[in-house]
Amino acid sequence: MFIKKIATLSLALLLIVSLIGCSAFNGSAPETQSGKNEDGTTTIGISTWGSPDEVKVFKELISNFEKDNPDIKVKITHIPDDYAGKMNTMLAGGTAPDVVFATDGDFGRWVSADLFLNMQELVDNSDINTEDMWESALGRYKYDGKVLGQGDLYALPKDIGPSVIYYNKELFDKAGVPYPSPDKPMSFDEFVETAKKLTIDENGDGKPEQYGVGSIWWEGLLWSNGGNVLSEDKKEFVLNSPEAVEAMQYVADLTNVHKVAPDSRALEAMNADQMFETGKVAMVFNGRWMVPTYRKLNFDWDVAPYPAGKTGVASGWSGSVGYAINKKTKFVDESFKLIEYLAGEEGQKIQTELGFAIPTYKSLSNTDVFLQPGQKPEHAEVFIQAAENQRPGPWTLTTNNKWLDTMNQKLGDLWNGKKSAEELLDAIKPEIDKHLKEGNPAIFE
């Protein structure tokens, strides 16, 4: 079903999230040849993936770094597909490059396996201004040896990619529906009513030609209603709390009761993003990384905050990627110097101009470098508001996510209408708690 497609694809979406490509275009993820050269320079390696546009920007970044640091050469290992799988093999086999791109979904698994260098002292003695970074981005790369999100830094964030509602202004105009406010989020009820007005079933066959909304990323609606997936200490599954049950049932009802969102059968021929791009969906939940793609669309669009539940505050999840240092590197200083440049102000400016994500520095986010006046979206400040309130996804909570995989699988019965939220979430709690404890014993010590 489409909603859980989003949850299970969240990690895949993060692999789209703004990561810049590189110059070595072989998909085999070869061993990176680091070392001292005869001319006295040092070669270090960095891994990445990315689109042609991202490749171009990354090559520029590396070229600029090499000009400023003539004693360091950088070899780029481009892994265009199955990045996580190939990096698993490289890290385990000792062939990974000196600097590794780590999505927030992979970071916990890799750092808990002692594959990354503790960067805290390096950061403390550098020009990196962590006080100006989004804490929601920085915090997801901390680890204290047991729990993620606290302790020392083992990576620095490249960026943060908040998610928002993208909407087709032309479909709103045609239906006579006012545009969503960029400042005040819709309530849950207002969102349903708006989606109903934008859903069109011309022949009444129950298969709308146009849907009000194409995908719902349920985590944000859960949080804005006061619910959570795990308890604050991460020791218990709490998605069956009253606030959580209410939000989860609300999401399921958008498809099964209100019929304003496509079900899994409707999405077989075309996914939600494609439906939005072809005018078959008026609104879609998606991340900042879609801006470069959407700027090429032949209709006018803009962005708005997620709808807000009982708390009155719009929430959601943001994606991020971190720069980590391979613990086996022989060139720590050179590797960190590269990260210091990429995560520094100059590197951030160049990356931000591409439009894929928000820079890690809050001060840079509030400038024309990010806001890019004259380009879509008109209300780019919505992303900044989102970054202030959004959280890392549930996949960043623990180092072992078997509990999450099980949860996502079980939620299928809610999304397809076979079970109510209350019935299902109460029923799966014992199994989820079991996997949580077995997979993450350090949390319970």
ABEGO torsion letter per residue (X at the ends): XAAAAAAAAAAAAAAABGBBBBABABAAGBBBBBEBBAAGBBBBBBBBBEBAAAAAAAAAAAAAAAAABAABBBBBBBBABGAAAAAAAAAAAGABBABBBBBAAAAAAAAAAGABBBAAAAAAABABBAAABBAAAAAAABBAGABBGBEBBABBBABBBBBBBBBBAAAAAAAGBBBBBAABBBBAAAAAAAAAAABBBAAGAGBBABBABABBBAAAAAAAAGBBABBAAGABBAAABAAAAAAAAAAAAAAAAAGABBBAAAAAABBAAAAAAAGABABBBBBAAAAAAAAABABBBBBBBBBBBAAGBBBEBBBBBBBBBBAABABAAAAAAAAAAAABAAAAAAAAAAGABBBABAAAAABAAAAGBGBOBABAAAAAAAAAABBBBAAAABABAAAAAAAAAAAAAAAAGABBAAAAAAAAAAAAAAAAAAABAAAAX
